[in-house]
Amino acid sequence: MKIEQYRIIEKSKFDDFINSLITFSKVVAPVYKGFKNYIFQEIKSAEQVSLKYIPTIIPPKKYFMPQRETILQFDVNNELKVEPIVEYENLVLFGVHTCDIAGIKCLNMVLSDKPKDTAYLIRKKHITIIGLECNDYCDEYASCSFVGAHIPTTGYDLMFTDLGDYFIVHIHSSKGTDIIEKTGIFKPAKDNNIEELRNLRAQKLKIFNNEVPTERRYLPDLFDRSFNASVWKELEQKCLSCGNCTAVCPTCYCFDIKDDVDLTLKVGERYRIWFSCQLDPFAKVAGGIDFRKERSARQRHRFYRKFRYHIDRYGMVFCTGCGRCSRTCMAKINLKEVLTSLIKESEAKIWRKWL
Amino acid sequence: MAKVVIKDSPYNVKRAKILDIKSLTEKEKLFKIVFEDRSWLDFEPGQFIMVSLAGIGEIPISVCSSPLNRHYFEICVRAVGKVTNSLHRLNVGDIIGVRGPYGNGFPIKMIEGHDLLIIAGGLGLAPLRSLILYAIDNRRDFGEIHMLLGCKTPKELLFVDEIEEWGRRMDLHFACTVDRADPDWKGNVGLITSLIPGVDIDPLRTYAAVVGPPIMYKFVIKELLAKGLPVDQILLSFERHMKCGMGKCGRCQIQNLYCCKDGPVFTFKEIMDMAEAL
């Protein structure tokens, strides 16, 4: 920890910070919407911000990869004219938890893989991320320690950590430095502040325990053994195939591409829209054949995309442990429970082999 | 919201002009296409392009002309959905959008020097036609070439003129079958699998290229394995509804493989243990 990268800000000054941030940029932060629901939305004053919040309904991926995004505009009035476009805006995302930062890292991985998604890269460049560290679990659905997303590592410009009556702020980029300088409320951190941060991190190691009875490095093995597990058949009975889990997942990025025209039928746009492997038409082809007809196969596909396939392709687990899928599931399919049953079933198989 | 034009977007399409349209059957038409800037679609047999009609949509279609033809390229389209039906209503001279080529085609460099067994069911002949034309253009680089074609009825036979010509050639072994014959049909009747036991091949030096409706693969592969073909010499091309063609949209995923990026041509070895593939 380099002390020159740290600043502190008193909690009494926090509102001043947000209000001064609003004067020079559009600021998006978690806002309480009732019934334990929080959302990321643009704020107009500091009072709106919820500092203690459980993961928002939709993760901040909606700013990086909007649910509906125009990719081409066309005009067929005289002759076909096509223009690929990107829409972006300067944005400060305040209060992003480490799980959602991990989710953004996953999107980066996929969309900056060749061929690069130019629109995404442009949009990303205009977003500043201010993180907010969790000192404790948000609720019982989280499994961030299992995937290693509970401690801030990278992927933010500034990181706020709550240390009682003040926040300690880690500056991670020059974009972050700009904000520190422009708002001008921060004080340099002293040795005792760093010491307190160290203590908090040590304390966190005790609070955050592995939520799933296995380790991350055993995931490939576990999933290689589990393709025909009975767990998937059980999910078939529960799952309603509604697609909620994928819509709220910070690392789900599958999409559909559609065209739309205005009333003249001459001018229109091609847009990209979130889609879900849980929904019926996803794996269908022209002849009407559906390559993942059963809900069990679709749920299995979702879990394999989080914990197996992308480890081979991108070297990363595509679950951030935010717990959104379990929180939102109408049929109460719980990610941690599914993993635990998989482990149990697979262990039983191994023992049978030995005995 | 700022809005800017990004010419280097991977979703950008190139304007292409329809040079000629030929009805092959009741449902299939062959489109001869050229880029407006006369540039060359540099592709490998088995690769696909994204064809788009502004306001209607974009679909993946495999190129069916010879990759060595630099003047134009051809696609064979069956009218089944919104975009394909609209394509069928277009006229010569109309402009469409094209991006690509995408995917991995048939591994020509590996096939060269070996015998080639082509098995095409129905519309599967379209992507294979590109390979056949390439092999005919470079005939001396290949060993024996066997072609087995099958379709439902004689009326649905594609590329009839070319098939007749291929049947006359001395350097091709050719057989054709239909599921249900009509009174004028003089050839074989039966499923395409019935032709396989009869072909005279040396299995160890033969690559089989198989394209057809999903249901066909299982039975054809069984026959090929019975013939003694090694699993890594059976080449299959898969149909999925790719939306981006760049390994992002997730629509064409077969377990850890993307049909658009890792395929659409796979060896049987790559997918033999995969559920959801066939």
HADDOCK unambig.tbl for C-alpha pairs under 7 A between the chains (distance, minus, plus):
assign (segid A and resid 74 and name CA) (segid B and resid 54 and name CA) 6.64 0.50 0.50
assign (segid A and resid 80 and name CA) (segid B and resid 95 and name CA) 7.00 0.50 0.50
assign (segid A and resid 83 and name CA) (segid B and resid 5 and name CA) 6.39 0.50 0.50
assign (segid A and resid 84 and name CA) (segid B and resid 5 and name CA) 5.71 0.50 0.50
assign (segid A and resid 84 and name CA) (segid B and resid 6 and name CA) 5.59 0.50 0.50
assign (segid A and resid 84 and name CA) (segid B and resid 7 and name CA) 6.15 0.50 0.50
assign (segid A and resid 84 and name CA) (segid B and resid 9 and name CA) 6.22 0.50 0.50
assign (segid A and resid 84 and name CA) (segid B and resid 11 and name CA) 6.94 0.50 0.50
assign (segid A and resid 84 and name CA) (segid B and resid 12 and name CA) 5.60 0.50 0.50
assign (segid A and resid 85 and name CA) (segid B and resid 3 and name CA) 6.75 0.50 0.50
assign (segid A and resid 85 and name CA) (segid B and resid 4 and name CA) 5.55 0.50 0.50
assign (segid A and resid 85 and name CA) (segid B and resid 5 and name CA) 4.29 0.50 0.50
assign (segid A and resid 85 and name CA) (segid B and resid 6 and name CA) 5.34 0.50 0.50
assign (segid A and resid 86 and name CA) (segid B and resid 3 and name CA) 5.72 0.50 0.50
assign (segid A and resid 86 and name CA) (segid B and resid 4 and name CA) 5.59 0.50 0.50
assign (segid A and resid 86 and name CA) (segid B and resid 5 and name CA) 6.47 0.50 0.50
assign (segid A and resid 86 and name CA) (segid B and resid 6 and name CA) 6.76 0.50 0.50
assign (segid A and resid 87 and name CA) (segid B and resid 1 and name CA) 6.08 0.50 0.50
assign (segid A and resid 87 and name CA) (segid B and resid 2 and name CA) 5.53 0.50 0.50
assign (segid A and resid 87 and name CA) (segid B and resid 3 and name CA) 4.43 0.50 0.50
assign (segid A and resid 87 and name CA) (segid B and resid 4 and name CA) 6.63 0.50 0.50
assign (segid A and resid 88 and name CA) (segid B and resid 1 and name CA) 5.49 0.50 0.50
assign (segid A and resid 88 and name CA) (segid B and resid 2 and name CA) 5.33 0.50 0.50
assign (segid A and resid 88 and name CA) (segid B and resid 3 and name CA) 6.51 0.50 0.50
assign (segid A and resid 89 and name CA) (segid B and resid 1 and name CA) 5.01 0.50 0.50
assign (segid A and resid 89 and name CA) (segid B and resid 2 and name CA) 5.81 0.50 0.50
assign (segid A and resid 115 and name CA) (segid B and resid 246 and name CA) 6.49 0.50 0.50
assign (segid A and resid 117 and name CA) (segid B and resid 10 and name CA) 6.69 0.50 0.50
assign (segid A and resid 118 and name CA) (segid B and resid 9 and name CA) 5.60 0.50 0.50
assign (segid A and resid 254 and name CA) (segid B and resid 248 and name CA) 6.85 0.50 0.50
assign (segid A and resid 254 and name CA) (segid B and resid 249 and name CA) 4.53 0.50 0.50
assign (segid A and resid 254 and name CA) (segid B and resid 250 and name CA) 5.17 0.50 0.50
assign (segid A and resid 255 and name CA) (segid B and resid 249 and name CA) 4.94 0.50 0.50
assign (segid A and resid 256 and name CA) (segid B and resid 243 and name CA) 6.38 0.50 0.50
assign (segid A and resid 256 and name CA) (segid B and resid 249 and name CA) 6.83 0.50 0.50
assign (segid A and resid 257 and name CA) (segid B and resid 243 and name CA) 6.20 0.50 0.50
assign (segid A and resid 258 and name CA) (segid B and resid 57 and name CA) 6.05 0.50 0.50
assign (segid A and resid 259 and name CA) (segid B and resid 55 and name CA) 5.02 0.50 0.50
assign (segid A and resid 259 and name CA) (segid B and resid 56 and name CA) 5.78 0.50 0.50
assign (segid A and resid 259 and name CA) (segid B and resid 57 and name CA) 5.47 0.50 0.50
assign (segid A and resid 260 and name CA) (segid B and resid 55 and name CA) 5.58 0.50 0.50
assign (segid A and resid 261 and name CA) (segid B and resid 55 and name CA) 5.58 0.50 0.50
assign (segid A and resid 268 and name CA) (segid B and resid 55 and name CA) 6.24 0.50 0.50
assign (segid A and resid 282 and name CA) (segid B and resid 251 and name CA) 6.24 0.50 0.50
assign (segid A and resid 283 and name CA) (segid B and resid 251 and name CA) 6.09 0.50 0.50
assign (segid A and resid 285 and name CA) (segid B and resid 240 and name CA) 5.68 0.50 0.50
assign (segid A and resid 285 and name CA) (segid B and resid 241 and name CA) 5.41 0.50 0.50
assign (segid A and resid 286 and name CA) (segid B and resid 80 and name CA) 6.91 0.50 0.50
assign (segid A and resid 291 and name CA) (segid B and resid 276 and name CA) 5.53 0.50 0.50
assign (segid A and resid 292 and name CA) (segid B and resid 276 and name CA) 6.55 0.50 0.50
assign (segid A and resid 309 and name CA) (segid B and resid 255 and name CA) 7.00 0.50 0.50
assign (segid A and resid 309 and name CA) (segid B and resid 256 and name CA) 4.78 0.50 0.50
